Amino acid sequence: MTPDTAPPLIEVEQARLRFGAVKALDGATLHIRPGECVGLVGHNGAGKSTIVNVINGALTPDEGTLRAEGAPVERYGIKAAHALGVRCVFQELSLCPNLTVIENTRIVHRELGSGRGLGWRSTARRIIERSLDEIFPGHGIDSRATVGSLSIAQRQMAEIAMAFSDAGAPPRLVILDEPTSSLDATLAGQLLAQVRRFVDAGGSVIFISHILHEILSTSDRVVVMKDGNVVAERPAGGFTADSLFEAMGSVAKPENAAQARRDLSSAPVLLEQRGRGLPFRAHRGELVGLTGLSGHGQTEMLLELYRQRSGDWLPLRDPAVAFVAGDRRVNGIFHLWSILENFAVASLGDLTRRGLVNDSAVADKGDGWKRRIEIRTQDMNNPILSLSGGNQQKVLFARALATRAPVVLMDDPMRGVDVGTKREVYQILREEAAGERTFVWYSTETEEVCLCDRVYVFREGEIVAELVGEEINEANILAASFQGEAA
Ligand SMILES: Nc1ncnc2c1ncn2[C@@H]1O[C@H](COP(=O)(O)OP(=O)(O)OP(=O)(O)O)[C@@H](O)[C@H]1O
């Protein structure tokens, strides 16, 4: 049976779901057939995570119907979804950090049995190691390590490997919610190849990503969501990156990196660092990119630069440096605070008079940035966790940019940000750089790195190449990232 004639594995019809006043789903319909990869795209807050959480059994729609293999489903939940073969890799990594990879595998696969005896440990170990080896050969992950000790990319790999692993109840539909957001190009390529293998063998995948070329090259069908509804749906071949971008309702023009790049080698040097291979420097007003395979020392250098320039933990009126954290759940957001409090915390020095926070100045500043960076919320006093993942990331951006710090360090900051907003944020970075602010930007997306004025490529903890102006392109970055490895 071809994907077109097979009955859908799962059908969500006319689903409506509200969170208070927010219509997260507003009549959305989505069918998933066996043997197909469905690319799901849309702006931040469009409802993508919400609809996959309905399919995953974590959320029950207020209205609408659900059918599994053609039959209406009355009582659906996480257990029923698991029994149907639905597996999910969440956007916010959801493994237990204090348990090992093996123990987390046991949690995902209830069928591995009870905690009594040690039998399940060796089975779980075999299952997860086989899956990791198949999908990410040479991954270097010790399955006995606690998840909290792994890098964000390794956690993402472990979670992906768990979703595709078979402990007796094989996966039939794997939902990947922004699975490549922390993976470099090589790891992302390995995952996309796994998606195609799984689909070609009859499995189904829902693939959510803001990286349009990944969606177009990997999906059979693309579904576009906007404001809680499906607004376009075509075979992947029926879209180009531009038409997909338009269908999402985005308007920002694509940036012309070559035109925007500036030669600032004669401007004063603001940051300098030695001892990590080639010397690093960043000039005033420069956009400096850090790249190379993920986990090769880029974040460590950003942290070193931050420690050098930040005196202590007190918010200063004139901070020398601001930081946009990459792992937003672990060290970016304050989970129990409102959106406004999360935004304002780095600018309190500016927003305080005689030791008291000026609430109306905080609210004004928050409203200004809400509009400038389009944070999708009705009220900045809502809890931060009420925002979609991409919108939380925008708050972290706004937090750093709203300070007066002349240097902003960014650790893969566009993770989960939709493509329209990325372009807008890039324009904001350019405006701010023209005002002589310096940005050091680590990114796992080569396309983003190519927007910078100067780029440093990292390998094994050291800077192995410096690229400026016309030298900045994907081929040079890849060559430097792998130099000497082919031999
Ligand atoms: N627990 C919640 N409480 C309140 N509002 C919520 C909650 N979860 C989601 N929302 C809202 O529902 C809407 C849809 O969010 P959803 O996470 O589905 O968007 P998304 O398309 O996945 O976005 P992103 O690309 O940023 O991940 C958003 O407006 C979001 O703020």
The ligand as a Tripos MOL2 file, in Angstrom:
@<TRIPOS>MOLECULE
LIG
   31    33     1     0     0
SMALL
NO_CHARGES

@<TRIPOS>ATOM
      1 N1          0.5900   25.7530   29.2230 N.pl3     1 LIG1
      2 C1          0.1840   26.8280   28.5490 C.ar      1 LIG1
      3 N2         -0.4600   27.8500   29.1610 N.ar      1 LIG1
      4 C2         -0.8980   28.9270   28.4770 C.ar      1 LIG1
      5 N3         -0.7230   29.0950   27.1510 N.ar      1 LIG1
      6 C3         -0.0860   28.1150   26.4770 C.ar      1 LIG1
      7 C4          0.4180   26.9450   27.1410 C.ar      1 LIG1
      8 N4          1.0090   26.1470   26.2110 N.ar      1 LIG1
      9 C5          0.9020   26.8020   25.0300 C.ar      1 LIG1
     10 N5          0.2510   27.9780   25.1890 N.ar      1 LIG1
     11 C6         -0.0560   28.9490   24.1310 C.3       1 LIG1
     12 O1         -0.6300   28.2520   23.0390 O.3       1 LIG1
     13 C7         -0.1760   28.8110   21.8040 C.3       1 LIG1
     14 C8          0.3930   27.7040   20.9320 C.3       1 LIG1
     15 O2          1.6250   27.2640   21.5050 O.3       1 LIG1
     16 P1          2.5000   26.1000   20.8690 P.3       1 LIG1
     17 O3          3.5240   25.7510   21.9000 O.co2     1 LIG1
     18 O4          1.6250   25.0310   20.3580 O.co2     1 LIG1
     19 O5          3.1750   26.8690   19.6400 O.3       1 LIG1
     20 P2          4.2850   26.3430   18.6110 P.3       1 LIG1
     21 O6          3.7190   26.4940   17.2400 O.co2     1 LIG1
     22 O7          4.7450   24.9930   19.0020 O.co2     1 LIG1
     23 O8          5.4220   27.4430   18.8220 O.3       1 LIG1
     24 P3          7.0490   27.3320   18.8020 P.3       1 LIG1
     25 O9          7.4420   27.3450   17.3660 O.co2     1 LIG1
     26 O10         7.4900   28.5780   19.5010 O.co2     1 LIG1
     27 O11         7.3990   26.0850   19.5370 O.co2     1 LIG1
     28 C9          0.8220   29.8990   22.1610 C.3       1 LIG1
     29 O12         0.1590   31.1370   22.0990 O.3       1 LIG1
     30 C10         1.2070   29.5890   23.5940 C.3       1 LIG1
     31 O13         1.5370   30.7820   24.2870 O.3       1 LIG1
@<TRIPOS>BOND
     1     1     2 1
     2     2     3 ar
     3     2     7 ar
     4     3     4 ar
     5     4     5 ar
     6     5     6 ar
     7     6     7 ar
     8     6    10 ar
     9     7     8 ar
    10     8     9 ar
    11     9    10 ar
    12    10    11 1
    13    11    12 1
    14    11    30 1
    15    12    13 1
    16    13    14 1
    17    13    28 1
    18    14    15 1
    19    15    16 1
    20    16    17 2
    21    16    18 1
    22    16    19 1
    23    19    20 1
    24    20    21 2
    25    20    22 1
    26    20    23 1
    27    23    24 1
    28    24    25 2
    29    24    26 1
    30    24    27 1
    31    28    29 1
    32    28    30 1
    33    30    31 1
@<TRIPOS>SUBSTRUCTURE
     1 LIG1         1 GROUP 0 **** ****
